[in-house]
């Protein structure tokens, strides 16, 4: 997992694993991995009428941009995803066998927010952290649902 600040205002925090950072790291690994290991979608052509130049340009246009790095990112993402899932599972606070509250960073013993503007962490969760995690679209649906319900019922906006 990636340690460190999720935002400039948290720049002095070098001890926590924030879930918005983890979610976008995983999403970025997958997106960039696919991008680098797939052929470009647009066709590049040379302005020259030379057959060899056109053939070289066409061959280059269909080759992946950097398949070695792309495949490495995808392989690492497959290893990172279960680590993130395990961290989410350990950090999630449940009630009656269902997700109740998800803190902004990994760890146990988090105190659920009573209001979405009660503290710096809750305010940033309200306006930034949770929405970033939702947009990354890599967390379990029950956790995403918890974010939305907590936000909507605890004064979030």
Beta strands, then each sheet from edge to edge (+ up, - down):
strand 1: 93-95
strand 2: 98-101
sheet 1: 1+ 2-
end
